[in-house]
Amino acid sequence: MRFRTAVAGLVLVALPVLAEEQAEPAQSAGRNTVSSAPDTLGTLLSLGAGLLAVIAIIYGCAWIIRRMNGMTGMNNNAIRVVSVMALGARERIALIEVGGQQILLGITPTAIRTLHVFEEPVVDAGNAPTGDFAKRLQSMIGKSWNAPGKE
């Protein structure tokens, strides 16, 4: 893959020089000739080689990214998302389990903060989440379930 990238880079660098060398003899051959038209074939070859080089670089980057993703996802069982609840358009809270301990996180577009670390599990991560998660969470935190306006 490195060889292909190196060859593509050399071709990309060398094509404008080759096109310039071909244009010089045409200009110096006739002293009284009218200015020659641009070399269409040379321009097309240069643009085509540049396009192929860019496509090769894109495929090379995609190949590298695919290879690197395989390395980062070795141990996916260490952290498990138990439940996520949207609070607004871009804000949410998430209950995650790490090493048998459950942690409540507040997630915003700019930050992730630990809201509470539970000493005993709030929700069994193996079972499907039920509708009483929010009530049980509130009772463990120590706040009432009623909304601030309702009492």
Secondary structure by P-SEA (a helix, b strand, c coil): caaaaaaaaaaaaaaaaaaaaaaaaaaacccccccccccaaaaaaaaaaaaaaaaaaaaaaaaaaaaaaaaaaccccccccccccccccccbbbbbbcccbbbbbbbccccccccccccccccccccccccaaaaaaaaaacccccccccc
